[in-house]
Amino acid sequence: MAAQKMSQAAMMMFGAGSLSILGEQIKMRGLSRPVIITDKGVTAAGVSAKVQNVLKEAGLESVLYDDCLSDAPSDSIPVAADAFRAAKGDCIVALGGGSSIDTAKAVSRTILNPGPITDIIGKPGAPDVPIFTVPTTSGTGSEVTTVAVISNSETSKKFGVSITGATLAVVDPELTMGVPPVITAQTGMDVTAHAVEAICGRNRNRMSDLRGFESLRLIVAHLPAAVKDGTDIVARTGMSLASSLAGLAFSDSTTSLGHAISQALAAAFHLHHGLICGLATPPQLELFAEAVPERVRRIAEVFGADVPLDATNEEIGKIAAKKMREFMAAVGLPSLGQLGYTREQLIAQTDMLMAERMKDISPIEINEEVAARALSMMCDYEG
């Protein structure tokens, strides 16, 4: 057997209240000038001030940069990097959701080597300065992954910047308690897509399986409760762990068709990444059952489906897709029809999907017919 990569992209400190150790963790590494990279929404919610107070209690004076933008546009990276240099920082605290953390991770690759972020596409490397990731949502898992997802400012197409990982991820579920129900549901379905694609992906291994299936178990147990009551710390803790585990899972196995669909539709529809990934998950399950029926069976069973032992691959796929749609409805995920999009509009994006290389990591071949079918099947969910 060939050697398999089993990632641990960052040491993680996890648990409610764990933010309190951030300052001491920075100091013990001989660092003294953290720059917090985040966005205006996090600052408006009072989280930036909370982090600054934790750092101040540890004797650290921090500098706040909160001009990160949604979807981490490429032209925002040098601006943030310039702000870091001007602050004369010696480490980064990446605070927020996926866009802010991805921005900070990309910045960390350009401190010593300024230039277009596109120059380092496909060139893995360590951060130029230590980076401490602190997520405020349960969705992307970016705090523990080996990639920063950046949007090309001219085309809106997304690309990845590789990074060996953060110095430390501090995952405190208390920081997610202000996330509204609709975003909780959509980010939760992003986690679901990460886990499903990691479990079914061509590059899967035993570690990605362990992490992916445990992430799904936590999602089933805690996402509905987190959507219903955002102050439920047990549910928030479960989803924070699910998000990080799924991020670790796809760091090895990688994402595939669902995320290719999200990237293809991002420019056309401007919908939340997690929403599109969620809507693409039932079609993935139905299609992937052709190649990995037992994996799809296990996923369906985690979500409570009773799959007959003699079910055909096609039947397994349909049962899994139906059960996933029921779960999506239970957490209030809207359908494309409810949002005003038609099946014809989806199918019209087939060429865009075929241009996405991520689709090629799927366990089945994605030709034009399959791509059009996957897009069409997204409209089978009625909300």
MOKA-V564479 format. One record per backbone hydrogen bond with DSSP energy under -0.5 kcal/mol. CO is the residue of the C=O (numbers start at 1). NH is the residue of the N-H. Records with the same first field share a line. If there is no record, write none. Layout:
BEGIN
CO=NH  NH
END
This chain:
BEGIN
5=7
11=169
12=14
13=171
15=18
17=20
18=21
19=22
21=25
22=26
23=27
24=28
26=29  31
27=30
32=61
33=90  91
34=36  63
35=37  93
36=38  65
37=95
38=68
39=43
40=44
41=45
42=47  48
43=46
46=50
47=51
48=52
49=53
50=54
51=55
52=56
53=57
54=58
55=58  60
56=59
60=62
63=36  65
65=38
69=72
71=151
72=151
73=76
74=77  78
76=80
77=81
78=82
79=83
80=84
81=85
82=86
83=87
84=88  89
85=88
90=130
91=35
92=94  132
93=37  95
94=134
96=136  137
97=101
98=102
99=103
100=104
101=105
102=106
103=107
104=108
105=109
106=109
107=110  111
108=128
116=119
117=120
118=121
120=123
122=124
125=164
130=92
131=133  167  168
132=94
133=170
134=96
137=139
141=144
142=145
144=9
146=163
147=149
148=150  161
150=159
151=74
152=156
157=152
159=150
160=122  162
161=148
167=11
168=133  170
169=13  171
170=172
171=15  173
172=175
173=176
174=177
176=179
180=184
181=185
182=186
183=187
184=188
185=189
186=190
187=191
188=192
189=193
190=194
191=195
192=196
193=197
194=198
195=199
196=200
197=201
201=204
205=209
206=210
207=211
208=212
209=213
210=214
211=215
212=216
213=217
214=218
215=219
216=220
217=221
218=222
219=223
222=226
223=227
224=228
225=229
229=232
231=233
232=236
233=237
234=238
235=239
236=240
237=241
238=242
239=243
240=244
241=245
242=246
243=247
244=248
245=249
246=250
247=251
248=252
249=252  253
250=254
253=203
256=260
257=261
258=262
259=263
260=264
261=265
262=266
263=267
265=269  270
266=270
272=276
273=277
274=278
275=279
276=280
277=281
278=281  282
279=283
280=284
281=285
282=286
283=287
284=288
285=289
287=290
288=291  292
292=296
293=297
294=298
295=299
296=300
297=301
298=302
299=303
300=305
301=304
305=307
306=308
308=311
312=316
313=317
314=318
315=319
316=320
317=321
318=322
319=323
320=324
321=325
322=326
323=327
324=328
325=329
326=330
327=331
328=333
329=332
335=339
336=341
337=340
342=346
343=347
344=348
346=349
347=350
349=353
350=354
351=355
353=356
355=357
356=359
357=360
358=361
359=362
361=202
365=367
367=371
368=372
369=373
370=374
371=375
372=376
373=377
374=378
375=378
376=379
377=380
378=381
END
